[in-house]
């Protein structure tokens, strides 16, 4: 199989896009990625989305976005006018964007598709209030969890409480995660929040679901991000930016219901997918220059670091408390703000993570640039690591 | 790329499964496919589903079904207990099952996955009445069609009316499609209806959306079907059934909104995907022994036959009227009842079609067996061919 290269990338700012529809949001990112590639034309579109059927009453996003993105071959005189491009939606809860990236990677790596466009999109602001939480709960085990009123936030709170009890973590032990995220969001113009927060602000924050406060829970927000993938041999000779390849893609799942796990504090699927990805890429964990974890809840960031092998069980929070995940730390994380400060665009998150990691490896991360970054690991989670998808990106050449 | 072989298949009867949940239904088909393969263990699960987020408030089916299907490596002493298998959902409206099959095909063909399980599942009977039609309408262009009250059935009725006008088709010109489907359903124990119908019954049937009557519209019903895919070199030497390979897989899309087409009576995406599939398989149209079209509406069957090149534009209905699509006709279609008599399990349909085509090629189609069938073409549509996915299956050896 040939190398799969990220030939272009695009993203909208994350936020409350009241003025943009789901389709407009997605198309903005898609066109930006095509432009960034120098105009490569995709033959396939893979859409990562989690909630459009529930929140926007819109499924079948593949055909919708291929059309509105103007991706069809355009001879209007011909019988086959405006038809042609392959288009499908891939869903795996909060890991939907990463799942779409993985399908795009498989399509291109296999040689079945030459150029694939991957777009992650989520639109929360078409509805308000409890409908959003109900939609998010469709990604949990409906018959055993949602039906009892257990929302994803409540689940995360229970995990955090247990984590604090089990490993003797102080009540503000997770604060390092949002502090790092908000410090990094300041340097990302696509982020929802651009202001660093203090530990004092964390202490004063309103509780959301005890012990999680407002800063432990990423804000649901609208956004779309896109990646254009192709094989190395199909690239134009002159690339505008340094070449980044997808060195590995690995996906694993665990029980959807958190109550079905022997050890809820161990993200087993995350461990499996990280180990598979490292093996496939032929890369040692120590070579990873930055780690884009899935910090939709601060407790998830801690458990992700542990499952990925960057910290022993129960010690992930210390990496945040000690500054090891900062931009100049031992293992920089959430380098452009993560879900907490960039904002959490649901099923688009995995593509945002990949866009941000690629920007780092291409030296385009602006004030947040990690010096000499060559290898990035991205981990996307659906639910409490019910789905865990890991990608490793690597910069080629100089 | 190596040949991708259908190593096992399974299906539940199609019908109103009030006693079975979405997950139970899917797991039945999954376990049947694994058993049929002689017990091959999949490393990846691709779920085709269209409506679970809307009808069952359940997304994230990949992780759910991997767990409930018992697909995880099972060492409960280990930290990685019950985690491991890759699992994602693929959605493309009514073509969701075929889209999942295509992803499974890509995963196995590329060498990234050795054994993939594909399951299509749909559960309609958790809700009743207008909620179902509203859910189905999420697969149309919500902002321009559903919001005006245009349902998929109303769209199909408009297409049928225009077809009759444009090509001077008698008002009962489409009757041959349901007559053939119901004649064939009689021989399929998994079908919802087992009784042939007469032209007289067709004439007397209640209108649904003029000019379509009850027999022009396939009944929404619960069902799940599954296929186990692997590469030729990984198969056990002794196979229980003749070997069937996926000779080609091709997917194309068209505008989601029917009103955006220059010629609504031409299923351009279907044409594109059929031509790509024939080219990829190196097979001539004349070699196709049976065609499983997407007859969720009788007018779709006519337009599918035309787009696939089995009849000129406006003449597809004659193949049904003349008996050419019957079991011993020139191009047998809906050989085990099609969506009309087997029942229409929404996003599971594409997998049912593939299971039925494989049964034909393996000589396991019972009273409906097509003599010496070696090549089958399957076409799955999402919306009015907004998505069109074509697979070609071929029997190998004797």
HADDOCK unambig.tbl for C-alpha pairs under 7 A between the chains (distance, minus, plus):
assign (segid A and resid 53 and name CA) (segid B and resid 53 and name CA) 6.46 0.50 0.50
assign (segid A and resid 53 and name CA) (segid B and resid 54 and name CA) 6.28 0.50 0.50
assign (segid A and resid 53 and name CA) (segid B and resid 138 and name CA) 6.57 0.50 0.50
assign (segid A and resid 54 and name CA) (segid B and resid 53 and name CA) 6.27 0.50 0.50
assign (segid A and resid 54 and name CA) (segid B and resid 54 and name CA) 5.88 0.50 0.50
assign (segid A and resid 57 and name CA) (segid B and resid 138 and name CA) 5.25 0.50 0.50
assign (segid A and resid 57 and name CA) (segid B and resid 142 and name CA) 6.84 0.50 0.50
assign (segid A and resid 58 and name CA) (segid B and resid 138 and name CA) 4.54 0.50 0.50
assign (segid A and resid 58 and name CA) (segid B and resid 139 and name CA) 6.45 0.50 0.50
assign (segid A and resid 58 and name CA) (segid B and resid 142 and name CA) 5.81 0.50 0.50
assign (segid A and resid 59 and name CA) (segid B and resid 93 and name CA) 6.91 0.50 0.50
assign (segid A and resid 59 and name CA) (segid B and resid 138 and name CA) 5.09 0.50 0.50
assign (segid A and resid 59 and name CA) (segid B and resid 139 and name CA) 4.95 0.50 0.50
assign (segid A and resid 60 and name CA) (segid B and resid 91 and name CA) 6.67 0.50 0.50
assign (segid A and resid 60 and name CA) (segid B and resid 92 and name CA) 4.96 0.50 0.50
assign (segid A and resid 60 and name CA) (segid B and resid 93 and name CA) 5.05 0.50 0.50
assign (segid A and resid 60 and name CA) (segid B and resid 139 and name CA) 4.99 0.50 0.50
assign (segid A and resid 62 and name CA) (segid B and resid 92 and name CA) 6.61 0.50 0.50
assign (segid A and resid 63 and name CA) (segid B and resid 253 and name CA) 5.46 0.50 0.50
assign (segid A and resid 63 and name CA) (segid B and resid 254 and name CA) 6.21 0.50 0.50
assign (segid A and resid 63 and name CA) (segid B and resid 255 and name CA) 6.24 0.50 0.50
assign (segid A and resid 63 and name CA) (segid B and resid 256 and name CA) 5.50 0.50 0.50
assign (segid A and resid 63 and name CA) (segid B and resid 386 and name CA) 5.96 0.50 0.50
assign (segid A and resid 63 and name CA) (segid B and resid 387 and name CA) 6.25 0.50 0.50
assign (segid A and resid 64 and name CA) (segid B and resid 255 and name CA) 6.54 0.50 0.50
assign (segid A and resid 64 and name CA) (segid B and resid 256 and name CA) 5.12 0.50 0.50
assign (segid A and resid 67 and name CA) (segid B and resid 254 and name CA) 6.82 0.50 0.50
assign (segid A and resid 67 and name CA) (segid B and resid 255 and name CA) 5.31 0.50 0.50
assign (segid A and resid 79 and name CA) (segid B and resid 268 and name CA) 6.70 0.50 0.50
assign (segid A and resid 80 and name CA) (segid B and resid 268 and name CA) 4.96 0.50 0.50
assign (segid A and resid 82 and name CA) (segid B and resid 254 and name CA) 6.22 0.50 0.50
assign (segid A and resid 83 and name CA) (segid B and resid 252 and name CA) 6.94 0.50 0.50
assign (segid A and resid 83 and name CA) (segid B and resid 253 and name CA) 5.64 0.50 0.50
assign (segid A and resid 83 and name CA) (segid B and resid 254 and name CA) 4.34 0.50 0.50
assign (segid A and resid 83 and name CA) (segid B and resid 268 and name CA) 5.94 0.50 0.50
assign (segid A and resid 83 and name CA) (segid B and resid 269 and name CA) 5.21 0.50 0.50
assign (segid A and resid 84 and name CA) (segid B and resid 252 and name CA) 4.80 0.50 0.50
assign (segid A and resid 84 and name CA) (segid B and resid 253 and name CA) 5.49 0.50 0.50
assign (segid A and resid 84 and name CA) (segid B and resid 254 and name CA) 6.61 0.50 0.50
assign (segid A and resid 84 and name CA) (segid B and resid 269 and name CA) 5.78 0.50 0.50
assign (segid A and resid 84 and name CA) (segid B and resid 272 and name CA) 6.09 0.50 0.50
assign (segid A and resid 85 and name CA) (segid B and resid 252 and name CA) 5.10 0.50 0.50
assign (segid A and resid 85 and name CA) (segid B and resid 253 and name CA) 5.60 0.50 0.50
assign (segid A and resid 86 and name CA) (segid B and resid 251 and name CA) 5.08 0.50 0.50
assign (segid A and resid 86 and name CA) (segid B and resid 252 and name CA) 4.28 0.50 0.50
assign (segid A and resid 86 and name CA) (segid B and resid 253 and name CA) 5.64 0.50 0.50
assign (segid A and resid 87 and name CA) (segid B and resid 252 and name CA) 6.81 0.50 0.50
assign (segid A and resid 87 and name CA) (segid B and resid 253 and name CA) 6.25 0.50 0.50
assign (segid A and resid 88 and name CA) (segid B and resid 90 and name CA) 6.90 0.50 0.50
assign (segid A and resid 88 and name CA) (segid B and resid 91 and name CA) 6.14 0.50 0.50
assign (segid A and resid 88 and name CA) (segid B and resid 92 and name CA) 5.42 0.50 0.50
assign (segid A and resid 89 and name CA) (segid B and resid 90 and name CA) 5.69 0.50 0.50
assign (segid A and resid 89 and name CA) (segid B and resid 91 and name CA) 5.03 0.50 0.50
assign (segid A and resid 89 and name CA) (segid B and resid 92 and name CA) 6.30 0.50 0.50
assign (segid A and resid 90 and name CA) (segid B and resid 88 and name CA) 6.88 0.50 0.50
assign (segid A and resid 90 and name CA) (segid B and resid 89 and name CA) 5.69 0.50 0.50
assign (segid A and resid 90 and name CA) (segid B and resid 90 and name CA) 4.66 0.50 0.50
assign (segid A and resid 90 and name CA) (segid B and resid 91 and name CA) 6.31 0.50 0.50
assign (segid A and resid 91 and name CA) (segid B and resid 60 and name CA) 6.68 0.50 0.50
assign (segid A and resid 91 and name CA) (segid B and resid 88 and name CA) 6.12 0.50 0.50
assign (segid A and resid 91 and name CA) (segid B and resid 89 and name CA) 5.04 0.50 0.50
assign (segid A and resid 91 and name CA) (segid B and resid 90 and name CA) 6.32 0.50 0.50
assign (segid A and resid 92 and name CA) (segid B and resid 60 and name CA) 4.97 0.50 0.50
assign (segid A and resid 92 and name CA) (segid B and resid 62 and name CA) 6.62 0.50 0.50
assign (segid A and resid 92 and name CA) (segid B and resid 88 and name CA) 5.41 0.50 0.50
assign (segid A and resid 92 and name CA) (segid B and resid 89 and name CA) 6.31 0.50 0.50
assign (segid A and resid 93 and name CA) (segid B and resid 59 and name CA) 6.91 0.50 0.50
assign (segid A and resid 93 and name CA) (segid B and resid 60 and name CA) 5.06 0.50 0.50
assign (segid A and resid 106 and name CA) (segid B and resid 106 and name CA) 6.74 0.50 0.50
assign (segid A and resid 106 and name CA) (segid B and resid 107 and name CA) 6.41 0.50 0.50
assign (segid A and resid 107 and name CA) (segid B and resid 106 and name CA) 6.41 0.50 0.50
assign (segid A and resid 110 and name CA) (segid B and resid 110 and name CA) 4.38 0.50 0.50
assign (segid A and resid 138 and name CA) (segid B and resid 53 and name CA) 6.56 0.50 0.50
assign (segid A and resid 138 and name CA) (segid B and resid 57 and name CA) 5.24 0.50 0.50
assign (segid A and resid 138 and name CA) (segid B and resid 58 and name CA) 4.53 0.50 0.50
assign (segid A and resid 138 and name CA) (segid B and resid 59 and name CA) 5.07 0.50 0.50
assign (segid A and resid 139 and name CA) (segid B and resid 58 and name CA) 6.45 0.50 0.50
assign (segid A and resid 139 and name CA) (segid B and resid 59 and name CA) 4.94 0.50 0.50
assign (segid A and resid 139 and name CA) (segid B and resid 60 and name CA) 5.00 0.50 0.50
assign (segid A and resid 142 and name CA) (segid B and resid 57 and name CA) 6.85 0.50 0.50
assign (segid A and resid 142 and name CA) (segid B and resid 58 and name CA) 5.81 0.50 0.50
assign (segid A and resid 251 and name CA) (segid B and resid 86 and name CA) 5.06 0.50 0.50
assign (segid A and resid 252 and name CA) (segid B and resid 83 and name CA) 6.95 0.50 0.50
assign (segid A and resid 252 and name CA) (segid B and resid 84 and name CA) 4.81 0.50 0.50
assign (segid A and resid 252 and name CA) (segid B and resid 85 and name CA) 5.09 0.50 0.50
assign (segid A and resid 252 and name CA) (segid B and resid 86 and name CA) 4.25 0.50 0.50
assign (segid A and resid 252 and name CA) (segid B and resid 87 and name CA) 6.79 0.50 0.50
assign (segid A and resid 253 and name CA) (segid B and resid 63 and name CA) 5.44 0.50 0.50
assign (segid A and resid 253 and name CA) (segid B and resid 83 and name CA) 5.64 0.50 0.50
assign (segid A and resid 253 and name CA) (segid B and resid 84 and name CA) 5.50 0.50 0.50
assign (segid A and resid 253 and name CA) (segid B and resid 85 and name CA) 5.59 0.50 0.50
assign (segid A and resid 253 and name CA) (segid B and resid 86 and name CA) 5.62 0.50 0.50
assign (segid A and resid 253 and name CA) (segid B and resid 87 and name CA) 6.23 0.50 0.50
assign (segid A and resid 254 and name CA) (segid B and resid 63 and name CA) 6.20 0.50 0.50
assign (segid A and resid 254 and name CA) (segid B and resid 67 and name CA) 6.82 0.50 0.50
assign (segid A and resid 254 and name CA) (segid B and resid 82 and name CA) 6.20 0.50 0.50
assign (segid A and resid 254 and name CA) (segid B and resid 83 and name CA) 4.32 0.50 0.50
assign (segid A and resid 254 and name CA) (segid B and resid 84 and name CA) 6.61 0.50 0.50
assign (segid A and resid 255 and name CA) (segid B and resid 63 and name CA) 6.23 0.50 0.50
assign (segid A and resid 255 and name CA) (segid B and resid 64 and name CA) 6.53 0.50 0.50
assign (segid A and resid 255 and name CA) (segid B and resid 67 and name CA) 5.29 0.50 0.50
assign (segid A and resid 256 and name CA) (segid B and resid 63 and name CA) 5.50 0.50 0.50
assign (segid A and resid 256 and name CA) (segid B and resid 64 and name CA) 5.13 0.50 0.50
assign (segid A and resid 268 and name CA) (segid B and resid 79 and name CA) 6.70 0.50 0.50
assign (segid A and resid 268 and name CA) (segid B and resid 80 and name CA) 4.97 0.50 0.50
assign (segid A and resid 268 and name CA) (segid B and resid 83 and name CA) 5.95 0.50 0.50
assign (segid A and resid 269 and name CA) (segid B and resid 83 and name CA) 5.21 0.50 0.50
assign (segid A and resid 269 and name CA) (segid B and resid 84 and name CA) 5.78 0.50 0.50
assign (segid A and resid 272 and name CA) (segid B and resid 84 and name CA) 6.09 0.50 0.50
assign (segid A and resid 386 and name CA) (segid B and resid 63 and name CA) 5.94 0.50 0.50
assign (segid A and resid 387 and name CA) (segid B and resid 63 and name CA) 6.24 0.50 0.50
